[in-house]
Amino acid sequence: MNDSVQESTWDPIWETTFRSRGWGKYPPEHLVRFVAREFANVKDRSGVRLLEIGCGPGANVWFMSREGFSVSGIDGSPTAIRQAHDRVSNEGLKADLRVGDFAQLPWTNESFDGVVENASLYANPVEAIMRAMGEVHRVLKPGAPFLSSFFSDKSWGYGTGEMVEPDGFVKLQEGPLALGNFCFFLKRDRVPEVFHRFAEIEVERVSRTLNGELQLIEQLVITCRKPR
């Protein structure tokens, strides 16, 4: 485990968040489906290298490691990476876990057979998101898939804070994303812009309601591939 933190656009509020409260213990259904669809029939799973950016305390890393894949993960929070390391090692699993910046991935070109991120890039301005997308493209093998998810503009909290760039807010006043950090909400018509480096782009929506169906949280789940 490498605990050196590079200069980063990552918001340090997440370190406080991971220190002060628990986070998701299990992977979301769309990630499980993605992994099963793309890699379930591979005979030698140990030969499949998967990367998660924004791995947090390791729910998805844990799942992919248990499934027999060779897994790497990166997050800006040293606390989150320690939690992820403890979770996999306590079950006798292994993962290459790093503290670092999504926009400066510490792996060589075309290293991975797949990359995933689940609502981690949204906490960055578009300029930083685009740099991270360039790094994901760089480390993927040609034809390899990428799974990403962003909160949509239909999610509770959109528009309640201070807009500092189109669809990007700080100081959200309402909803579960009102942690004090930056939030970029992805509109459906901006998907081609954000994912322009990739091919075979498909978009699905997953949502849940809160407070007796009064509020909606919606994610756009994007699957795509690095062009061959």
Beta strands, then each sheet from edge to edge (+ up, - down):
strand 1: 49-53
strand 2: 70-75
strand 3: 96-99
strand 4: 114-118
strand 5: 145-151
strand 6: 162-165
strand 7: 168-170
strand 8: 183-184
strand 9: 199-210
strand 10: 215-225
sheet 1: 3+ 2+ 1+ 4+ 5+ 10- 9+
sheet 2: 6+ 7- 8+
end
